[in-house]
Amino acid sequence: MTVTGSTERRALLRAAALALLSLAACAHVKEQHYDLVIPPPPEPARYKLEHIYQGSDDYGGGSKATDILLGKQSASESQRLFKPFDAVSDGKGTVYISDTAKPPRVAVFDDVKKEVRAIGVEGDGRLLMPLGLALGPDGALYVADGKLKVVLRYQADGKFDRTLGNPKDFERPSSIALDPARKLLYVADTGGHRVRVLSLVDGSLLRTIGERGAQPGKFNYPEGVAVAKDGKVYVVDSMNFRYQVFDADGKFLETHGKIGQEPGAFARPKGIALDSDGHVYVSDAAFANVQVFDAQGRLLIWIGGPGAGPGQFQLTEGVSLDPSDHLFVVDQYNKRVQRFAYLHVAEPAPGAAPTAAPAAPTAPGSAAPAPSVAR
């Protein structure tokens, strides 16, 4: 082949790559748009699906075809979710998602800069099994690591700051929650069947809530933890199929839920979160949904059901609400996180049964039942 021919071929390949890049960019310019509301009409909509986080392609990341032509490693391959566990947001366009695979990290989805970056992949603060997440009022990120058996703190810019807790105090820390007013960090120690309470000031262990058992105030694999503004602590007691409430001093107050298929029961409860109206959100990996309760523990509505479509889930894990009451649900098997807007519609009258019971576990991809609301 002549030098001229080689040059022309490179020029053609470059032109083709640029054309594909242009097409890929055009394909991602359109914002995500979903018409899914919960419950469906004619009921008043209370939640609306807004966005699904999966990877850098959410923001128009390069495609494999163009990366191959340009001789680059695929950004979308290295910046997409594989096994998400928890998600939190600052309410200003930054979403943090813990991912335990390829590599273990916290993926940072920046809705303002339209990019995905990573925290905890190298150097000091490298993560081995990032699980529960929490954000401090100063923007600091707290990450529970199930293998390191500590909580790692990162500054608002993503730089590793320090660790809290001691590995000897945990079996497998998972979910975490902050009480900034009282300078406390709550850690659900799933493997230890207890909740550890640490100081946010120096990371020392202050006290322990619960031990293994089925009685009120005891736990059997606690999975999720959340803290209300008044200091009350909500804990998902997974294998006792309930969530329990404690006061700010760790004293048991009440318990809600049981094993079963009927509304308000649980099969495999995981995460827990609270909105500004005092509603309690509990994800259930077996039901593939999120049940919403009022402050008295009465079921109001549930979100989702088994499937891979928008608004459906397979293996729901962590749930959280940002300061603007956007609901984030980790959809682990589908390798994504879904964001819903809570519309603050007046809640239905409690005490009446929803139109149907929560769906039992089904095979991935199966059609989900229509969401229901208590009437």
Secondary structure per residue as TSV (DSSP state, phi and psi in degrees):
chain	resnum	aa	ss	phi	psi
A	1	M	-	360.0	138.5
A	2	T	-	-76.1	160.4
A	3	V	H	-60.3	-39.1
A	4	T	H	-63.3	-42.2
A	5	G	H	-63.7	-40.2
A	6	S	H	-64.0	-41.2
A	7	T	H	-63.9	-42.5
A	8	E	H	-64.5	-38.7
A	9	R	H	-64.9	-42.7
A	10	R	H	-62.2	-38.0
A	11	A	H	-65.1	-40.7
A	12	L	H	-65.0	-43.2
A	13	L	H	-62.4	-40.4
A	14	R	H	-65.0	-41.1
A	15	A	H	-64.2	-41.3
A	16	A	H	-64.4	-40.7
A	17	A	H	-63.7	-43.0
A	18	L	H	-63.5	-37.5
A	19	A	H	-64.6	-43.0
A	20	L	H	-65.3	-38.9
A	21	L	H	-60.9	-41.3
A	22	S	H	-62.9	-43.5
A	23	L	H	-64.5	-42.1
A	24	A	H	-63.2	-41.5
A	25	A	H	-62.9	-43.0
A	26	C	H	-62.4	-37.1
A	27	A	H	-67.1	-22.6
A	28	H	H	-106.7	-0.2
A	29	V	H	-65.4	-38.5
A	30	K	S	-65.3	129.5
A	31	E	-	-70.8	154.2
A	32	Q	-	-62.7	139.4
A	33	H	-	-143.3	125.6
A	34	Y	-	-129.5	141.1
A	35	D	-	-97.9	8.1
A	36	L	-	-75.3	121.7
A	37	V	E	-125.1	155.3
A	38	I	E	-132.0	126.0
A	39	P	S	-73.2	166.2
A	40	P	-	-72.1	161.6
A	41	P	T	-56.1	150.2
A	42	P	T	-89.6	4.4
A	43	E	S	-64.1	149.8
A	44	P	-	-62.7	132.1
A	45	A	-	-69.3	131.7
A	46	R	-	-112.8	-24.4
A	47	Y	E	-137.9	145.9
A	48	K	E	-132.7	128.4
A	49	L	E	-69.3	126.8
A	50	E	E	-111.9	-40.4
A	51	H	E	-156.6	149.6
A	52	I	E	-124.1	120.3
A	53	Y	E	-94.9	124.2
A	54	Q	-	-131.6	-34.9
A	55	G	B	173.9	-169.3
A	56	S	G	-63.9	-21.2
A	57	D	G	-64.1	-19.2
A	58	D	G	-57.0	-30.1
A	59	Y	G	-109.7	16.9
A	60	G	T	87.1	33.8
A	61	G	-	-62.7	157.3
A	62	G	-	-62.2	149.9
A	63	S	-	-89.1	163.9
A	64	K	H	-63.3	-36.8
A	65	A	H	-62.2	-47.8
A	66	T	H	-69.6	-34.3
A	67	D	H	-64.3	-39.1
A	68	I	H	-65.6	-44.9
A	69	L	H	-64.1	-35.0
A	70	L	H	-91.2	-1.9
A	71	G	T	71.8	31.9
A	72	K	-	-113.6	154.4
A	73	Q	-	-72.9	139.8
A	74	S	-	-64.6	119.7
A	75	A	H	-67.3	-37.1
A	76	S	H	-65.6	-28.9
A	77	E	H	-69.3	-39.6
A	78	S	H	-88.6	-10.9
A	79	Q	S	-123.2	26.5
A	80	R	B	-110.3	162.2
A	81	L	-	-78.3	144.0
A	82	F	S	-121.8	-48.9
A	83	K	S	-143.0	72.6
A	84	P	E	-68.1	150.4
A	85	F	E	-123.4	-44.2
A	86	D	E	-144.8	161.9
A	87	A	E	-148.3	139.5
A	88	V	E	-140.2	156.7
A	89	S	E	-138.5	149.3
A	90	D	-	-85.0	-3.4
A	91	G	S	77.2	4.2
A	92	K	S	-117.2	13.8
A	93	G	S	106.9	4.7
A	94	T	E	-115.4	124.8
A	95	V	E	-119.2	129.5
A	96	Y	E	-108.3	127.8
A	97	I	E	-129.5	119.9
A	98	S	E	-78.4	139.5
A	99	D	E	-138.2	125.6
A	100	T	-	-91.1	7.4
A	101	A	S	-139.4	149.1
A	102	K	S	51.4	66.0
A	103	P	S	-87.6	171.8
A	104	P	-	-59.9	130.1
A	105	R	E	-170.1	174.8
A	106	V	E	-108.7	116.5
A	107	A	E	-83.9	129.6
A	108	V	E	-107.3	111.0
A	109	F	E	-94.4	114.7
A	110	D	E	-102.6	102.0
A	111	D	T	-72.1	-15.2
A	112	V	T	-85.8	-50.2
A	113	K	T	-83.6	-8.4
A	114	K	T	57.9	52.9
A	115	E	E	-147.9	163.5
A	116	V	E	-122.3	129.9
A	117	R	E	-131.2	178.4
A	118	A	E	-129.7	148.4
A	119	I	E	-122.5	136.8
A	120	G	S	86.0	27.9
A	121	V	S	-100.0	-11.4
A	122	E	S	-159.1	163.9
A	123	G	S	65.0	-157.8
A	124	D	T	-61.7	136.6
A	125	G	T	85.5	13.3
A	126	R	-	-67.3	132.3
A	127	L	-	-93.9	144.8
A	128	L	S	-109.7	-37.8
A	129	M	S	-148.9	76.0
A	130	P	E	-69.3	125.8
A	131	L	E	-119.9	-102.0
A	132	G	E	-70.2	148.2
A	133	L	E	-126.5	153.3
A	134	A	E	-154.1	149.6
A	135	L	E	-114.5	134.8
A	136	G	-	-85.5	164.1
A	137	P	T	-63.0	-20.2
A	138	D	T	-90.5	5.2
A	139	G	S	89.7	-1.1
A	140	A	-	-68.1	143.2
A	141	L	E	-104.7	131.8
A	142	Y	E	-112.2	133.3
A	143	V	E	-131.2	122.9
A	144	A	E	-84.9	129.2
A	145	D	E	-112.2	118.7
A	146	G	T	-69.7	-21.8
A	147	K	T	-95.6	-41.5
A	148	L	T	-71.0	-24.2
A	149	K	T	60.7	41.3
A	150	V	E	-145.3	173.9
A	151	V	E	-109.3	127.4
A	152	L	E	-101.4	139.8
A	153	R	E	-112.2	131.5
A	154	Y	E	-120.3	140.8
A	155	Q	-	-68.5	170.3
A	156	A	T	-60.2	-25.3
A	157	D	T	-87.2	3.9
A	158	G	S	91.5	-2.4
A	159	K	-	-77.6	133.9
A	160	F	E	-62.0	135.7
A	161	D	E	-108.5	-63.4
A	162	R	E	-166.6	175.2
A	163	T	E	-109.7	153.8
A	164	L	E	-123.5	139.5
A	165	G	S	89.5	171.5
A	166	N	-	-126.7	134.6
A	167	P	G	-53.4	-29.4
A	168	K	G	-71.0	-13.1
A	169	D	G	-91.7	-2.1
A	170	F	-	-131.6	150.0
A	171	E	S	-97.8	-54.3
A	172	R	-	-153.8	91.3
A	173	P	E	-67.2	137.5
A	174	S	E	-127.0	-92.5
A	175	S	E	-75.5	148.4
A	176	I	E	-136.4	157.5
A	177	A	E	-150.7	145.7
A	178	L	E	-104.1	147.2
A	179	D	E	-123.5	83.9
A	180	P	G	-61.2	-34.5
A	181	A	G	-61.7	-35.5
A	182	R	G	-104.5	3.8
A	183	K	T	57.1	48.8
A	184	L	E	-122.9	148.3
A	185	L	E	-123.4	120.6
A	186	Y	E	-98.6	131.9
A	187	V	E	-126.1	117.8
A	188	A	E	-76.7	108.7
A	189	D	E	-91.1	86.9
A	190	T	G	-58.4	-47.0
A	191	G	G	-69.3	-23.2
A	192	G	G	-95.1	-3.1
A	193	H	T	57.8	48.4
A	194	R	E	-162.2	170.5
A	195	V	E	-118.2	122.9
A	196	R	E	-93.3	140.1
A	197	V	E	-114.3	117.9
A	198	L	E	-110.9	158.2
A	199	S	E	-81.4	131.0
A	200	L	T	-73.2	-15.8
A	201	V	T	-76.9	-53.0
A	202	D	T	-124.2	1.2
A	203	G	-	77.9	8.1
A	204	S	-	-77.2	154.8
A	205	L	E	-78.6	122.5
A	206	L	E	-97.1	-44.5
A	207	R	E	-164.8	173.1
A	208	T	E	-128.1	137.4
A	209	I	E	-108.1	122.5
A	210	G	-	82.3	172.4
A	211	E	-	-156.5	178.2
A	212	R	B	-70.7	134.5
A	213	G	S	162.8	175.9
A	214	A	S	-109.9	-6.6
A	215	Q	S	-72.9	160.1
A	216	P	T	-54.3	134.5
A	217	G	T	89.5	-6.9
A	218	K	-	-109.6	166.8
A	219	F	B	-131.0	154.9
A	220	N	S	-134.1	93.3
A	221	Y	S	63.0	70.2
A	222	P	E	-66.7	131.4
A	223	E	E	-111.2	-41.2
A	224	G	E	-125.7	152.3
A	225	V	E	-145.0	142.2
A	226	A	E	-145.0	153.8
A	227	V	E	-125.3	131.6
A	228	A	-	-84.4	167.2
A	229	K	T	-63.4	-28.6
A	230	D	T	-83.3	3.9
A	231	G	S	93.4	-5.6
A	232	K	-	-64.5	142.9
A	233	V	E	-113.8	128.5
A	234	Y	E	-111.1	127.4
A	235	V	E	-129.1	127.3
A	236	V	E	-78.2	117.4
A	237	D	E	-99.9	83.9
A	238	S	G	-57.5	-54.4
A	239	M	G	-86.0	1.1
A	240	N	G	-98.8	0.1
A	241	F	T	56.8	54.8
A	242	R	E	-163.5	170.2
A	243	Y	E	-124.2	145.5
A	244	Q	E	-118.7	153.9
A	245	V	E	-122.3	135.1
A	246	F	E	-127.7	155.3
A	247	D	-	-81.9	-179.5
A	248	A	T	-64.7	-17.5
A	249	D	T	-96.0	2.0
A	250	G	S	90.5	9.1
A	251	K	-	-80.4	132.6
A	252	F	E	-63.0	136.4
A	253	L	E	-115.8	-51.3
A	254	E	E	-162.0	165.1
A	255	T	E	-137.8	147.9
A	256	H	E	-138.8	138.9
A	257	G	-	107.3	163.5
A	258	K	-	-161.5	169.6
A	259	I	B	-76.4	141.2
A	260	G	S	158.6	178.0
A	261	Q	S	-102.5	-12.8
A	262	E	S	-76.5	162.8
A	263	P	T	-55.7	135.5
A	264	G	T	88.3	-10.9
A	265	A	-	-87.6	172.1
A	266	F	B	-132.0	153.6
A	267	A	S	-116.6	-41.6
A	268	R	S	-153.5	66.7
A	269	P	E	-65.9	144.8
A	270	K	E	-127.3	-77.3
A	271	G	E	-97.6	164.5
A	272	I	E	-146.7	144.5
A	273	A	E	-153.6	163.9
A	274	L	E	-129.0	140.9
A	275	D	-	-101.8	-179.5
A	276	S	T	-71.1	-15.1
A	277	D	T	-94.1	4.1
A	278	G	-	85.5	10.6
A	279	H	-	-75.3	149.2
A	280	V	E	-111.3	126.8
A	281	Y	E	-109.6	125.5
A	282	V	E	-127.1	120.7
A	283	S	E	-84.2	147.5
A	284	D	E	-131.5	114.9
A	285	A	T	-66.6	-31.8
A	286	A	T	-78.2	-41.9
A	287	F	T	-74.9	-18.2
A	288	A	T	58.4	45.9
A	289	N	E	-151.2	178.9
A	290	V	E	-124.4	121.9
A	291	Q	E	-95.6	140.3
A	292	V	E	-115.1	125.3
A	293	F	E	-116.6	155.1
A	294	D	-	-83.3	-177.5
A	295	A	T	-65.4	-18.9
A	296	Q	T	-94.5	5.9
A	297	G	S	83.0	17.1
A	298	R	-	-93.1	131.7
A	299	L	E	-66.1	131.2
A	300	L	E	-106.3	-41.6
A	301	I	E	-167.3	160.8
A	302	W	E	-131.3	156.7
A	303	I	E	-117.9	126.6
A	304	G	-	92.1	-168.8
A	305	G	-	169.2	173.1
A	306	P	B	-65.1	137.3
A	307	G	S	153.0	-179.8
A	308	A	S	-117.8	2.7
A	309	G	S	-83.0	173.8
A	310	P	T	-57.3	133.2
A	311	G	T	80.9	1.4
A	312	Q	-	-110.6	160.7
A	313	F	B	-138.3	157.6
A	314	Q	S	-137.1	114.9
A	315	L	S	64.8	72.2
A	316	T	E	-69.0	135.2
A	317	E	E	-118.3	-114.8
A	318	G	E	-68.3	147.9
A	319	V	E	-131.2	148.7
A	320	S	E	-156.8	162.4
A	321	L	E	-127.9	137.5
A	322	D	-	-86.6	178.1
A	323	P	T	-59.9	-19.0
A	324	S	T	-99.8	13.9
A	325	D	-	62.9	37.2
A	326	H	E	-87.0	130.6
A	327	L	E	-93.8	127.9
A	328	F	E	-112.9	126.5
A	329	V	E	-123.3	122.3
A	330	V	E	-79.8	121.5
A	331	D	E	-109.7	81.1
A	332	Q	T	-64.1	-48.9
A	333	Y	T	-63.8	-33.2
A	334	N	T	-85.1	2.2
A	335	K	T	57.9	51.6
A	336	R	E	-160.1	170.1
A	337	V	E	-128.5	131.9
A	338	Q	E	-108.0	138.8
A	339	R	E	-113.2	129.1
A	340	F	E	-119.1	146.4
A	341	A	E	-92.3	129.5
A	342	Y	E	-86.2	120.5
A	343	L	-	-90.5	-0.8
A	344	H	-	58.2	36.2
A	345	V	-	-77.2	146.3
A	346	A	-	-53.8	131.9
A	347	E	-	-70.4	152.6
A	348	P	-	-69.2	162.5
A	349	A	-	-63.7	127.5
A	350	P	T	-75.4	163.6
A	351	G	T	102.8	-23.0
A	352	A	S	-91.0	149.1
A	353	A	-	-74.9	143.1
A	354	P	-	-62.8	172.5
A	355	T	S	-70.9	-19.1
A	356	A	S	-156.0	158.7
A	357	A	-	-79.1	154.9
A	358	P	-	-54.1	143.3
A	359	A	-	-69.3	140.0
A	360	A	-	-74.4	159.1
A	361	P	-	-57.3	139.1
A	362	T	-	-133.8	173.6
A	363	A	-	-67.5	147.7
A	364	P	T	-54.1	136.6
A	365	G	T	91.8	-8.8
A	366	S	-	-68.6	153.1
A	367	A	-	-67.2	139.9
A	368	A	-	-95.6	148.4
A	369	P	-	-69.7	158.7
A	370	A	-	-64.8	140.3
A	371	P	-	-59.6	148.0
A	372	S	-	-121.9	160.9
A	373	V	B	-135.5	143.4
A	374	A	-	-67.2	140.6
A	375	R	-	-118.2	360.0
